[in-house]
Amino acid sequence: MSKRPSASLPSVWQHGWECSTSVEIPRLTLCLVLTCAGLLFAACGADDRGSPRVLGSPNRASLRVERVVSADLPAAFAFSPVDGQLWYGELQNGRIFSGGSQRWDFAVSTGGESGLQSITISPDGHHLFVYLSVPTGDPQDPKSDGGEGQVSRVVRLSITSDGSLSDPRTILEVPSTGIHNAGTVGFGPEGALYVNIGDNHDFGESQDLASPFGKILRITSEGTSYPGNPFIGRQDADPRVWAYGIRNTSAFSWLPDGRMIGADNGDTGDDEINVLEAGANYGWPPAELPRSGETAPTRVFRETIAPAGLARAPAYFSWSRDDVLVCGFVSRKMVLADTADPAATPQGIVDGCSLRVVLAPDGSVVFSNEHGIWRLILD
């Protein structure tokens, strides 16, 4: 399989994440500065000198970090709910791996906030779902590399008995500007497939129920609206919409009691953690006067961290059942945050977590950065 080279640190997400700041600097200038700083950091940063570093633990537990696998920007990874097998995808290469073997190779767009961003596996372990951005081409051919522009897709692939992938099928497709098209896929406790899509850099889309942009969608494995969605039957709404008023989110998870949580990247700082509920409006874009029924975030980070990964905390050092782990693309740190107490200061756990974080089937914390996937282990 022929591949194009990938940069050590992507331009992906620069506009939606690294350009968030509370300092009044012209946006274009700031983007250029941060892009250059990011490239320099990637060339001589901490990850090239050693493993991510443990910062602390809320109950003085002894923690250490070990490398699971070396990879090039593994922004997407998931564990099979059947056999616990780790699957991961590389953001700019478009390659998917499991069991030490390459299983698929997508032709992906790599500019802006694009690439292979998220994967999940069906509860029965039979299908892999991928959220990615690809150059415009045949909508039923995820390997298409022709045409102008790009689209964001959710693609379903069958997992065969020998662990290989086959029968790719696009179940969702939307046009993409390449900015604010960050997305995630994941199965909820009831078996529905959730998909988040940013506002596609069009502020009006988030409040338009007929648009899929700036939304959390809840769909079936075939891409149709999931039964019981809150806006089914409304003439002015896309029946796949489950929640709206989102800016540019790229991470969600579920708390032990079944509540869904999601991170959203703010415009000038003010990154958010939200408890996501059916039919709720999360307020983007801001209005001069509050809209009736808007749902406030459970936590706001005033400094820009650019939350890229979000997971419920492991029981062994959780303050409460409302604790979450957040990894920031800009901050490059994993912190433990209490969503039930916005005044509680988040505690630093790991320096060197810039992409995803999940709670693995064995209860350990697994996370990724530019250079690989790592496991946080309780000694």
BANUFI-673618 format. One record per residue (C-alpha): residue number from 1; residue in one letter; y negated, x negated, z. Coordinates in nm, 4 decimals. Layout:
N
num residuo v u w
NUM a Y X Z .
...
***
This chain:
379
num residuo v u w
1 m 0.0000 0.0000 0.0000 .
2 s -0.3283 -0.1550 -0.1068 .
3 k -0.6121 -0.1493 0.1433 .
4 r -0.9830 -0.2145 0.1397 .
5 p -1.1180 -0.4531 0.4084 .
6 s -1.2697 -0.3058 0.7227 .
7 a -1.5579 -0.4331 0.9320 .
8 s -1.5024 -0.5554 1.2846 .
9 l -1.7338 -0.2842 1.4165 .
10 p -1.7945 0.0324 1.2136 .
11 s -2.1180 0.1890 1.1032 .
12 v -1.9280 0.5052 1.1915 .
13 w -2.1066 0.7226 1.4492 .
14 q -2.4177 0.5026 1.4459 .
15 h -2.6493 0.7890 1.3532 .
16 g -2.5048 1.0464 1.5877 .
17 w -2.4339 0.8194 1.8812 .
18 e -2.6083 0.4853 1.8837 .
19 c -2.9348 0.6371 1.7631 .
20 s -2.9531 0.8561 2.0741 .
21 t -3.2125 0.7093 2.3090 .
22 s -3.4772 0.8141 2.5523 .
23 v -3.7063 0.5349 2.4337 .
24 e -3.9603 0.6352 2.1712 .
25 i -3.8643 0.4007 1.8859 .
26 p -3.8649 0.5061 1.5199 .
27 r -3.5139 0.6339 1.4403 .
28 l -3.4494 0.4159 1.1344 .
29 t -3.5672 0.1002 1.3085 .
30 l -3.3562 0.1784 1.6133 .
31 c -3.0476 0.2368 1.4010 .
32 l -3.0896 -0.0995 1.2290 .
33 v -3.1396 -0.2782 1.5603 .
34 l -2.8362 -0.1173 1.7205 .
35 t -2.6178 -0.1717 1.4160 .
36 c -2.7015 -0.5441 1.4128 .
37 a -2.6500 -0.5659 1.7888 .
38 g -2.3144 -0.3938 1.7565 .
39 l -2.1996 -0.6292 1.4834 .
40 l -2.3038 -0.9287 1.6892 .
41 f -2.1235 -0.7930 1.9948 .
42 a -1.8090 -0.7358 1.7915 .
43 a -1.8193 -1.0938 1.6674 .
44 c -1.8497 -1.2513 2.0106 .
45 g -1.7884 -0.9707 2.2609 .
46 a -1.5717 -0.9450 2.5682 .
47 d -1.2705 -0.7996 2.3870 .
48 d -1.2332 -1.1182 2.1819 .
49 r -1.2227 -1.3258 2.4995 .
50 g -0.9705 -1.1154 2.6907 .
51 s -0.8556 -0.7762 2.8066 .
52 p -1.0842 -0.4987 2.9254 .
53 r -1.1850 -0.5498 3.2868 .
54 v -1.1139 -0.3204 3.5834 .
55 l -1.4397 -0.2294 3.7572 .
56 g -1.3141 -0.0258 4.0510 .
57 s -1.1150 0.2649 4.1908 .
58 p -1.2349 0.5543 4.4085 .
59 n -0.9627 0.5035 4.6709 .
60 r -0.9267 0.1246 4.6466 .
61 a -0.6064 0.1567 4.4467 .
62 s -0.4932 -0.1681 4.2867 .
63 l -0.5316 -0.1323 3.9095 .
64 r -0.4635 -0.3609 3.6180 .
65 v -0.4904 -0.3353 3.2390 .
66 e -0.2201 -0.4236 2.9881 .
67 r -0.2291 -0.4170 2.6096 .
68 v -0.0099 -0.1508 2.4474 .
69 v -0.0712 -0.2516 2.0855 .
70 s -0.3207 -0.4515 1.8818 .
71 a -0.4920 -0.2381 1.6183 .
72 d -0.8082 -0.2203 1.4078 .
73 l -1.0373 0.0496 1.5526 .
74 p -0.7653 0.2883 1.6785 .
75 a -0.9982 0.5827 1.7345 .
76 a -0.7104 0.8314 1.7081 .
77 f -0.3921 0.8328 1.9124 .
78 a -0.1548 1.0810 2.0738 .
79 f 0.1837 1.0993 2.2419 .
80 s 0.4649 1.3180 2.1141 .
81 p 0.5297 1.6004 2.3626 .
82 v 0.9011 1.5771 2.2776 .
83 d 0.9940 1.2088 2.3078 .
84 g 0.6720 1.0468 2.4362 .
85 q 0.6368 0.8314 2.1225 .
86 l 0.2861 0.6866 2.0726 .
87 w 0.1226 0.7640 1.7371 .
88 y -0.2100 0.6076 1.6430 .
89 g -0.4499 0.5933 1.3499 .
90 e -0.7091 0.3361 1.2475 .
91 l -1.0589 0.4678 1.1907 .
92 q -1.1633 0.2790 0.8793 .
93 n -0.8264 0.1793 0.7328 .
94 g -0.6881 0.5338 0.7389 .
95 r -0.3452 0.4056 0.8425 .
96 i -0.1152 0.5870 1.0868 .
97 f 0.1540 0.4078 1.2893 .
98 s 0.4370 0.4868 1.5288 .
99 g 0.7339 0.2937 1.6572 .
100 g 0.5966 -0.0310 1.5161 .
101 s 0.5913 0.1029 1.1577 .
102 q 0.3160 0.2255 0.9283 .
103 r 0.3846 0.5928 0.8565 .
104 w 0.0949 0.6969 0.6319 .
105 d -0.2105 0.5624 0.4540 .
106 f -0.5078 0.7904 0.3899 .
107 a -0.7977 0.7008 0.1608 .
108 v -1.0882 0.7671 0.3990 .
109 s -1.4657 0.7604 0.3787 .
110 t -1.6084 0.4960 0.6088 .
111 g -1.9859 0.5441 0.6051 .
112 g -2.1965 0.7284 0.8623 .
113 e -1.9687 0.8888 1.1206 .
114 s -1.6646 0.9172 0.8976 .
115 g -1.3066 0.7969 0.8875 .
116 l -0.9761 0.8898 1.0520 .
117 q -1.1075 1.0268 1.3790 .
118 s -0.8361 1.2203 1.5607 .
119 i -0.4662 1.3069 1.5600 .
120 t -0.2482 1.5446 1.7601 .
121 i 0.1160 1.6509 1.7540 .
122 s 0.2449 2.0082 1.7640 .
123 p 0.4142 2.1198 2.0891 .
124 d 0.7547 2.1232 1.9143 .
125 g 0.7026 1.7673 1.7880 .
126 h 0.7590 1.8658 1.4237 .
127 h 0.4080 1.8193 1.2814 .
128 l 0.1225 1.5713 1.3019 .
129 f -0.2337 1.6999 1.2560 .
130 v -0.5146 1.4679 1.1470 .
131 y -0.8933 1.5113 1.1444 .
132 l -1.0531 1.2797 0.8894 .
133 s -1.3255 1.2434 0.6295 .
134 v -1.2250 1.1627 0.2731 .
135 p -1.4004 1.1146 -0.0603 .
136 t -1.4259 1.4361 -0.2589 .
137 g -1.1250 1.4999 -0.4807 .
138 d -0.8277 1.7307 -0.5082 .
139 p -0.8464 1.9425 -0.1881 .
140 q -0.4659 1.9543 -0.1626 .
141 d -0.4241 1.5784 -0.2011 .
142 p -0.5217 1.3907 0.1179 .
143 k -0.4733 1.0646 -0.0727 .
144 s -0.7396 1.1554 -0.3309 .
145 d -1.0036 0.8858 -0.3710 .
146 g -1.2075 1.0312 -0.6565 .
147 g -1.5290 1.2252 -0.6969 .
148 e -1.8690 1.2049 -0.5328 .
149 g -1.9580 1.2898 -0.1756 .
150 q -1.7054 1.3577 0.0950 .
151 v -1.5367 1.6316 0.2917 .
152 s -1.3945 1.6569 0.6422 .
153 r -1.0388 1.7877 0.6632 .
154 v -0.7626 1.8806 0.8996 .
155 v -0.4339 1.7778 0.7410 .
156 r -0.0853 1.8737 0.8600 .
157 l 0.2118 1.6435 0.7963 .
158 s 0.5792 1.6972 0.8805 .
159 i 0.7478 1.4476 1.1129 .
160 t 1.0961 1.3845 0.9759 .
161 s 1.4070 1.2995 1.1733 .
162 d 1.3629 0.9263 1.1116 .
163 g 1.0013 0.9296 1.2318 .
164 s 0.8368 0.9150 0.8894 .
165 l 0.5706 1.1576 0.7644 .
166 s 0.5917 1.3890 0.4644 .
167 d 0.4595 1.7087 0.3029 .
168 p 0.0853 1.6666 0.3692 .
169 r -0.1114 1.9898 0.3537 .
170 t -0.4839 2.0464 0.4046 .
171 i -0.5326 2.3446 0.6387 .
172 l -0.9105 2.3154 0.6899 .
173 e -1.1824 2.1600 0.4770 .
174 v -1.5610 2.1549 0.5036 .
175 p -1.8275 1.9596 0.3115 .
176 s -1.9661 1.6634 0.4996 .
177 t -2.2988 1.4836 0.5051 .
178 g -2.1335 1.1889 0.6778 .
179 i -2.3567 1.2422 0.9833 .
180 h -2.2724 1.4723 1.2761 .
181 n -1.9286 1.5327 1.1281 .
182 a -1.7417 1.3874 1.4262 .
183 g -1.4320 1.5902 1.5059 .
184 t -1.1224 1.6197 1.7215 .
185 v -0.7959 1.8144 1.6996 .
186 g -0.5775 1.9158 1.9929 .
187 f -0.3361 2.1846 2.1061 .
188 g -0.4324 2.4072 2.3963 .
189 p -0.1972 2.5353 2.6690 .
190 e -0.1398 2.8596 2.4770 .
191 g -0.0304 2.6732 2.1604 .
192 a -0.3469 2.7195 1.9542 .
193 l -0.4926 2.4301 1.7556 .
194 y -0.8520 2.3529 1.8528 .
195 v -1.0906 2.1724 1.6175 .
196 n -1.4442 2.0671 1.6971 .
197 i -1.6937 2.0010 1.4193 .
198 g -2.0483 1.8677 1.4553 .
199 d -2.3523 2.0443 1.3109 .
200 n -2.3340 1.8349 0.9887 .
201 h -2.6924 1.7249 1.0538 .
202 d -2.8241 2.0779 0.9952 .
203 f -2.9613 2.2099 1.3233 .
204 g -2.9498 2.5735 1.2133 .
205 e -2.5737 2.5710 1.1625 .
206 s -2.4815 2.5544 1.5311 .
207 q -2.6255 2.8993 1.6063 .
208 d -2.4956 3.0606 1.2851 .
209 l -2.1637 3.2251 1.3690 .
210 a -2.0771 3.2473 0.9999 .
211 s -2.0765 2.8668 0.9739 .
212 p -1.7969 2.6366 1.0981 .
213 f -2.0483 2.3627 1.1842 .
214 g -2.1560 2.2982 1.5421 .
215 k -1.8517 2.4910 1.6640 .
216 i -1.5225 2.4755 1.8446 .
217 l -1.2688 2.6441 1.6153 .
218 r -0.9370 2.7883 1.7361 .
219 i -0.6794 2.8215 1.4607 .
220 t -0.3081 2.8490 1.3904 .
221 s -0.0993 2.5672 1.2463 .
222 e -0.1612 2.7265 0.9051 .
223 g -0.5392 2.7076 0.9445 .
224 t -0.6029 3.0800 0.9996 .
225 s -0.7923 3.2286 1.2942 .
226 y -0.5899 3.2422 1.6145 .
227 p -0.5179 3.5917 1.7513 .
228 g -0.7625 3.6930 2.0231 .
229 n -1.0534 3.4776 1.9047 .
230 p -1.3831 3.6201 2.0373 .
231 f -1.5541 3.6959 1.7047 .
232 i -1.2673 3.8447 1.5045 .
233 g -1.3855 4.1592 1.3283 .
234 r -1.7564 4.0711 1.3242 .
235 q -1.9037 4.0797 0.9757 .
236 d -2.1497 3.7988 1.0560 .
237 a -1.8968 3.5563 1.2054 .
238 d -1.6250 3.3164 1.0999 .
239 p -1.3146 3.4496 1.2808 .
240 r -1.2022 3.0928 1.3549 .
241 v -1.5032 3.0307 1.5834 .
242 w -1.4151 3.0053 1.9518 .
243 a -1.7392 2.8572 2.0941 .
244 y -2.0712 2.7478 1.9424 .
245 g -2.4057 2.5759 1.9991 .
246 i -2.2495 2.2282 1.9697 .
247 r -2.4381 1.9224 1.8384 .
248 n -2.1918 1.6424 1.7691 .
249 t -1.8825 1.6368 1.9832 .
250 s -1.5805 1.4130 1.9422 .
251 a -1.3709 1.4645 2.2537 .
252 f -1.2120 1.7473 2.4487 .
253 s -0.9276 1.7970 2.6943 .
254 w -0.7956 2.0405 2.9556 .
255 l -0.8120 2.0373 3.3349 .
256 p -0.4974 2.1059 3.5409 .
257 d -0.5967 2.4709 3.5877 .
258 g -0.6125 2.5249 3.2098 .
259 r -0.9898 2.5106 3.1653 .
260 m -1.1046 2.3307 2.8513 .
261 i -1.3656 2.0552 2.8814 .
262 g -1.5621 1.8923 2.6008 .
263 a -1.8190 1.6163 2.5558 .
264 d -2.1279 1.6550 2.3389 .
265 n -2.3632 1.3793 2.2245 .
266 g -2.7267 1.4477 2.3042 .
267 d -3.0227 1.3945 2.0748 .
268 t -3.2297 1.1584 2.2911 .
269 g -2.9964 1.0741 2.5742 .
270 d -2.8693 1.3768 2.7687 .
271 d -2.5039 1.3426 2.6694 .
272 e -2.3073 1.6347 2.8123 .
273 i -1.9760 1.7410 2.9628 .
274 n -1.9138 2.1132 2.9195 .
275 v -1.6518 2.3547 3.0458 .
276 l -1.5712 2.5338 2.7204 .
277 e -1.5081 2.9083 2.7223 .
278 a -1.4354 3.1673 2.4574 .
279 g -1.7501 3.3036 2.2922 .
280 a -1.9874 3.0792 2.4881 .
281 n -2.3086 2.9331 2.3424 .
282 y -2.3832 2.5746 2.4498 .
283 g -2.7452 2.5781 2.3448 .
284 w -2.7863 2.3417 2.0491 .
285 p -3.0426 2.3174 1.9038 .
286 p -3.2808 2.3574 2.1975 .
287 a -3.5050 2.6612 2.1853 .
288 e -3.8614 2.6863 2.3208 .
289 l -3.7358 2.9600 2.5506 .
290 p -3.3790 2.9804 2.6864 .
291 r -3.1523 3.2044 2.4837 .
292 s -2.9851 3.4897 2.6631 .
293 g -2.6411 3.3911 2.7856 .
294 e -2.6582 3.0174 2.7099 .
295 t -2.4044 2.8115 2.9043 .
296 a -2.5408 2.5069 3.0846 .
297 p -2.3484 2.1773 3.0867 .
298 t -2.1545 2.0863 3.3992 .
299 r -2.2777 1.7270 3.3804 .
300 v -2.5557 1.5480 3.1924 .
301 f -2.5763 1.1713 3.1445 .
302 r -2.9472 1.0937 3.1196 .
303 e -2.8801 0.7507 2.9725 .
304 t -2.7077 0.7313 2.6354 .
305 i -2.3379 0.6604 2.6765 .
306 a -2.2170 0.8372 2.3569 .
307 p -1.8979 0.9934 2.4996 .
308 a -1.6143 0.9195 2.2591 .
309 g -1.3157 0.9812 2.4863 .
310 l -1.2545 1.2426 2.7536 .
311 a -0.9484 1.3141 2.9686 .
312 r -0.8627 1.4648 3.3041 .
313 a -0.8252 1.2048 3.5752 .
314 p -0.4831 1.0990 3.7053 .
315 a -0.3801 1.2434 4.0390 .
316 y -0.3477 0.9028 4.2023 .
317 f -0.7216 0.8397 4.2238 .
318 s -0.8811 1.1741 4.1560 .
319 w -1.1531 1.2957 4.3885 .
320 s -1.0808 1.6572 4.2946 .
321 r -0.9118 1.8696 4.0287 .
322 d -1.2445 1.8705 3.8420 .
323 d -1.2582 1.4955 3.7838 .
324 v -1.2631 1.3596 3.4290 .
325 l -1.2535 1.0159 3.2701 .
326 v -1.5214 0.9493 3.0095 .
327 c -1.5349 0.6515 2.7705 .
328 g -1.8641 0.5742 2.5967 .
329 f -1.9062 0.4219 2.2515 .
330 v -2.2461 0.2812 2.3512 .
331 s -2.1811 0.2075 2.7195 .
332 r -1.8312 0.0690 2.6444 .
333 k -1.7249 0.1785 2.9915 .
334 m -1.4762 0.4240 3.1354 .
335 v -1.6232 0.6198 3.4248 .
336 l -1.4812 0.8798 3.6614 .
337 a -1.7087 1.1844 3.6832 .
338 d -1.6824 1.4951 3.8986 .
339 t -1.7637 1.7989 3.6818 .
340 a -1.7873 2.0224 3.9909 .
341 d -2.0608 1.8109 4.1510 .
342 p -2.3298 1.7055 3.9005 .
343 a -2.5084 1.5101 4.1743 .
344 a -2.2123 1.2804 4.2364 .
345 t -2.2643 0.9377 4.0797 .
346 p -1.9924 0.8535 3.8235 .
347 q -1.7803 0.5565 3.9255 .
348 g -1.7078 0.2746 3.6832 .
349 i -1.3349 0.2249 3.6274 .
350 v -1.3012 -0.0039 3.3220 .
351 d -1.5383 -0.2212 3.1216 .
352 g -1.4118 -0.2238 2.7617 .
353 c -1.3282 0.1395 2.6803 .
354 s -1.5332 0.2462 2.3768 .
355 l -1.3129 0.4924 2.1852 .
356 r -1.0463 0.7334 2.3155 .
357 v -0.8831 0.7957 2.6522 .
358 v -0.5836 1.0183 2.7312 .
359 l -0.3543 1.0852 3.0233 .
360 a -0.0103 0.9765 2.8999 .
361 p 0.3103 1.1728 2.9685 .
362 d 0.4068 0.9236 3.2409 .
363 g 0.0758 0.9885 3.4221 .
364 s -0.0866 0.6588 3.3280 .
365 v -0.4271 0.6289 3.1632 .
366 v -0.4221 0.5010 2.8038 .
367 f -0.7440 0.4120 2.6208 .
368 s -0.8673 0.2290 2.3130 .
369 n -1.1448 0.0035 2.1931 .
370 e -1.2195 -0.1877 1.8727 .
371 h -0.9244 -0.4220 1.9128 .
372 g -0.6359 -0.2142 2.0392 .
373 i -0.4836 0.0403 2.2733 .
374 w -0.4549 -0.0384 2.6434 .
375 r -0.2904 0.1066 2.9533 .
376 l -0.4478 0.1275 3.2997 .
377 i -0.1652 0.0731 3.5489 .
378 l -0.1481 0.1499 3.9203 .
379 d 0.0144 -0.1471 4.0954 .
***
